[in-house]
Amino acid sequence: MNIFLVLILVVLLIIVATVKFKVHPVFSLVVAALVAGVLLGLEPNTVTKTITDGFGKTLSSIGLIIAFGTVIGIFLERTGSTRIIADVILRAIGIKRAPLGMNATGFVISIPVFCDSGFIILSSLNKALAKKTGLSLIFLAVSLATGLYAAHVFVPPTPGPLAAAAVLEADLALVMLWGLAVAIPVSLVGYLWARFIGARTKKKDGEQETAPVKTEEVGVPEIEVGAVSAFLPLAMPILLIALKSIVNYPTYPLGKGLIFGLLDFLGNPTIALLIGVILAFNISWKVSLKEKYEWVVTALKDAGIIILITGAGGAFGNVLRVMDIASFIDLDSGMLQGGILISFAIAALLKTAQGSSTVAIVTTAAIMAPLLSSLGLDSSMGRVSTVLAVGAGAMTVSHINDSYFWVVSQFSGMNVKTALKSFTMATFFQGITGLLIILALQTFFG
């Protein structure tokens, strides 16, 4: 059967099953893998073995990393460390630049904390700042939401880019470093759009700028946490992973002695995130063991869903990889920019159609994995660029079928029209900006 037709059919199957019939992505991805394998002529037993092998291989590389990252995130939430991080950033930037401070706060917090949770936690701070500064709540809300969103799709250990790195076999340290380089300007573009649209949606005399929505405050326990302690569970793993990348540079700047061995071990993503977990436990030393245990259980439940989706995406990708799709498609191995555009377009289509950035990232990475060589993207930088292009597509755009859209709108009192005009348009500009930056990086460093 024609390979293009098979790809179109399985992508439509994923979208229809997820959107129309509300089938969980784990099942829609596995069924898509089965259908693709059968339609592409694999023996039934080979299909099942390929699916289980792909599932296991993917999870062996990132399962623990996702779990540890989720635990760090929930401890930062429950101890109030996210608010401390926000206070530190706001003090550094200044209350007069509160929207920029919230954008930066969202960016930092979204690295270990899911963007939905991060926005809910900080929404009360947003409202307080709006009253104190007299600035539009829309300005502050979109600034925060876009900062959270930028890190969510580009910077590991957030599950989406982490999963894409595993499926595409990209160097995780490079994905993290280049992801930060792309995500920072993308985050700032969100802030600039928030500033533009916020100035045009201020309340007129006697008129509500948004639909009033009552929301519950998210409480955190009264725990005294210092600023350094609050940042450490997040900053230390990133630092260790970056150092591992530096010492493993082809010229081996520190040689291959004791320091190399130590940093190479500690910078392994699994070990680095485990150290982050230990540091997270440290900030909660006043919390009872029973309560901490409950936090860990909650985190692992959240992580389990992401891990299963990631594994299912790996299974889907393994079926496509075994069939050597690239051999069926006449592609020019020099079309680097075309490969980046294809990655972006598929992810954007999936994101717009079914709403979940993580599902869009995992599915697109699985589709692109067997095509990297044919597209000239099988180099180290090419794989990193593909991961980031998928992330850029998966943020273009957030609208009414995305749960994050509703979190942002409802916790900021926006009606649907206002949210589409402000937040959805911001994600469009962010995605396009990300794509342009990635194309430039691939041109100069690929």
N, C-alpha and C positions, 0 to 999 in steps of 0.2 A: 504494500500500500504506500502511496506517496507520502514521504516523510513530512512535508509541509502540512499536508492534510491531517496527519496524525497529531502533529504539534498543535494545530488550531483546534482540533477536536478535544484534546486533553485539557488545553487551557480553558476552553469553553465549559468543559465538564467541571473543572475546579470552580469557575466563577458561578455557574448555575447552581451547583450543589451547595456552595457556601452562601450565596445571596438569596436564591429562590427557596431552597429547601432547608436552609439553616443547618446544613451538615457541618460538623466540626472539621476544621482544616486537616486534622490528623487523618480522618477517614477519607476526605476528598482527595488528599494527596496520595494516599496508599492506593485507592481505587484508580486514580489517574495513572499511577505507575503500573498497575495490573493491566489496564486497558491498553496503555502504550506498548507494553511488552508483547501482548497478544497480537495487536495490530501490526507490530513491527516484525512479527514472525518468530519470536522466541518460543521455545518449548515451555509448557506450563511449569514444569519443575524448575527450569532455568529461571523463569520469571520470579518465582517465589524465593529462590536462593539469592538472586540478584538483589531483590528488595531487602531481604534480611541482612545481607552483607553490607549494602549501602547504609541501612539504618544503623547497624553496629559500628561501622567505620566512622561515620559522622559523630556519633555520640562518644566514641572512645577519645576523640580529640577535644571535645568541648563540653561534654556533659557536666563534669565537675566544675568547670569554669563558670558555666551558667548558674549552677547551684550556689557556688560561693559568692558570686556577684550579687545574686538575689538576697542572700543572707545579709551581706554588707548593707544593701539598700534598705532593708526593713529595719535594721538596727539604727541606721541614721534617721529614719523616719520616727521610730518609736521613742528614741531618746531625746528627740528635739534637736538633734545635731544639724538637721537641714535648716532650721530657723537660725541657728548660730552661724552657719556658713553664710546665710543670707545677710545677717546683721554685719558680719565682717566685711562682705563685699560692698554693702551699702555705705558703711562708714568710710571705706577706702575711696569709693567713687563720689560720695557726697549726696545728701538728700536732694539737692537741686537737680541732680542727674538720676533720680530714682528709677525712671523707666530703663535707662541703660544699665543701672545696677540690677534690676530685676531680670533683664535679659541675660546678663552675665551669671547671675545666680541660677537661673534656670539651666543654663548651659552646663555649669559645674555639677549641679545636683542630678541632672538627667543621665550622667555617665553611669552611676550605680543604681539610680532609682527610676522606675518606669515613669514616663512623662505624665501619664494620667494622675498617678499618685502625687508626683511632685507639684503639679498644678493645684490639686485639691489642698495639699498641705499649706501652700503659700498663698492661696486665694485670700485668706483673711488678712494677711500682711499687705496684699495688693489694695484691698479696700481701705485699710487704715492709712496707707500712703496717699490714696486718692483724696481722702478727707483732709489730710494734713497739708498736702501740697496744692490742692485745688486742681490737679491735673485730671484729665478725662480717665475714667476707669478703663475705657477701651484701649487707650494708649498703653496703660500699664499692663492690662491683661494680654494684649497681643505681643507686647515686648517679652513678657514672661513665657508665653506659650511658644513663641518662635525660638527662643533660646533653648527651651526644653526639647523642642522638636529637632533642632539641628544636631545636638549630641545623640539623640535617640536613634538616628538613622546612619550616623557616620562613625561613632567612636565606641569601640569595644571597651569594657565588657558588656555593653548593651547587647541583648540577645540577637537582634537583627544583623548588624554588621559582623558579630561574632560567628553567627551561623553561616553567613556568606563567605567569610574567610575560610571556614572549615570546608565547605562544599567546593569552593574554588581553589583550595589548597594554597591560599595566600599567606605570606609571612605576617603573623599576628602583630608583631611589634611595628612593622612598617605600616600596616593598616591603621594601627592606633596613632602613629606619628603623623602620617599623611591625612588621616581622618580628622585630626585636630586642625591641621593646616587648612583643610577645606571647610570644616564646620564653623570655624571662628568667623570668617567673612560671611558665610551663609546666615549665621546667627545675627550678625550686624545688619544684613539686608532686611531681616525680619523686623529689627528695631526701627530702621529707617522708614519702612512702610507703616509701622505702628505710629510713628511720629507724624507721618503725612496724613494718615486716615484719622488719627486721633484729633488732629486740629480741625478736621471737617465734620466731626460728629459730636461736638460739645453741645451740652444741653442749652436749649433756648428757654426764655422765660416761661415758666409754667408747663414745660414739655419734658416728658421723660425721654432720655436718649435711648433707653433700652427697656425691655420688659422686666419688671421686678421679679426676682426669683429668690425664694428663701432657701438658704443652704445651712447645713449644720457645720459648726466649727469642728475642725479636726483637732482633738486634744492630744497632748503628749504628756508623759509623766514629768513631774518636777525633778529633774536630774541635773545636777551641776556638771556641765561639760565645758572644758576649756576650748578655746578656738583651735589650738594646735591638735588637741585630741579629736576634735570633730572632723578636721581635715585629713588626719593621718590614714584612716581606713580607705579613703579614696585616693589620696596622693601617693602613698607608699607603693601600692601595686603598679601604678602607672610609671613611677620612677624606676622601679626594679626591672620592669619589662623593657623600658627604654634603655637602661644600662646594659641589659643583655644584648640588645641589638647593637649597641656601640662596641662592646668588647668582642662581638662576633663579626665585626666589619672585616672584609677580606684582608686588610693589612694587619689585623690583630694589634691595635695600638697599645694594649697592655700585655702583649705576649700571651703565652699559654701556661702561666704559672698558677699560684694559689689564688690570687685575686680573680683571675679569669675564671677558674673553676667555681669559685664561690658565687660570683655574679651570674655566671652561666646557669647555675643551679637555682639561685634565688629568683632570677628573672624568668624562669619557666612560668608561663601564665598560670598554671595550676598552683604552683608553689606561691607565686606572688599574690594571687587572690586568697589563698589560705592564710597568708600573713595578714592580709587585709581583714579577714574574718576574725583572727585573734585580736587585732587592734580594735575591731568593732565590739568584741566581747569586753574589752578593757573599759570602754566608755560606759558600759552598762553594769559596772561592778556593784552598784547599789540596788540593782533590780534583783528580785528573788530568782532563784534557779528555776522555779516552776514557770514564772512568767517568761524568762528567757527561752526556756524550752518551747513554750507556746509560740514565741516569735519565730523560732527556727522552723517549727512545723509549718507555720503559715507561709514562710518564705519558700520552703521546699515544695509546698503545694503549688505555689505560683510558678516556681521554676519548672516543676514537672510538666506543666502544660506546654511551656516554651520548648523544653527539651524534646517532648514528643513531636511537636510540630517540626522542629529542626530535623529530627531523625527521619520523619516521614518525607521531608524535602530531600534529605540525603538519599533515601530509598528511590524516590522518583528520579533524581539525577543519575543514580547508578544505572538504572535501566537505560536511560538515554546514552550514557557513557559507553555501556557495553555494546550497544548497537552501532557505535562509531558514527553518529549522525553526520559528523563533518565530512565523511567520505561520500555522503549522498548529496552534499550541497556544494556547489561550485563557488567557492569564496576566494577572494584574493588575499593571500597571507600578508599583504602589506596594508590592508585597509584598517589600520589601527583605530583611526577616528570613527570609521563606520561601525566597528565593534563596540566602541563606547556608546555611540548613539543607539545601537540596537539594544544594548543592555538597559539604557535609560528608558527607551520607548516601551519595552516589554514590562518593566517594573511600573512605569507610570500608568500603563493600561490596566494592569492588575490592581494597582492601588486605587485608581479611580473607580473601577468596577466593583470591587468587593470591600474596600475600606481599611483592611488591616495592612499596616506597613510591614510587619514581620512576615506575614504570609506572602506578600508581594516580593519581599527580599529573598526569602527561602526558595520560592518557586522559580523566580528569575535566575537565581544563582544555579539552580539545578539545570535549567534549560541552557545556560551559557557555558557550563563546565566543559562539555565535550566539544565546544566550538572554539575554545581559546586558541588552540594551535592554528587552525585554519584562518583565524582572524589576526594572527600575529600578536596575540596577547598572552602567550604562554611564558613570557619572561616574568621575573619577580615583580617589576614595576607594572607590567601589563595586568597581572592578576590583581594587584592592589587597586589599580585604576578601575578595573571591572567591578570590584567590590564597592568602590565609592560611587561609580556610575549607577549601580543598582540601588544604592542608598538614596541618591539624588532623585531617581525616578520614583522610589517608594514614598517620597514626601510630596509628590506632585499628583493630585492635590488632596487635602483633607476637606471633606464636605459631609453631607448629611448621613452617609452610610458609615462614617468613622466614629467610633465611640469617643475619641479624643476631641472631635469637633463639639460634641455635646457637653463634655466636661468643661471645655473652655467657655462655651456660650452660657451654659446654665450657672456655672459658678461665678460668672461675671455679669449676669443679668442681661445678656444680649438676646434680642429676638433673632430669628433665623436669618432675616434679610441683613441685619447688621453684621452677624457673624460671617455670612458668606462674603460680604463686601470687605470686611476687615481681615479676619483670620484666614479664610480660604484663599483670598487673593495673595495674602502674605506667603502662604505655602507654595503658591504658583511661582512667585518671584524667587523664593528661596531655592526651589528645585532647579529652575533655569540657571540661576547664579552658580549653583553647585556644578551643574553640567559644564558650564563654560570654564570654570576653574579646573575641573578634571581634564578637559580637553587640552588646556594649556599645559598642565603638569605632564600629561602623557607626551605632548609634543616636545617639551624641553628635557624631560628626564626619562622617557620611555626607551 
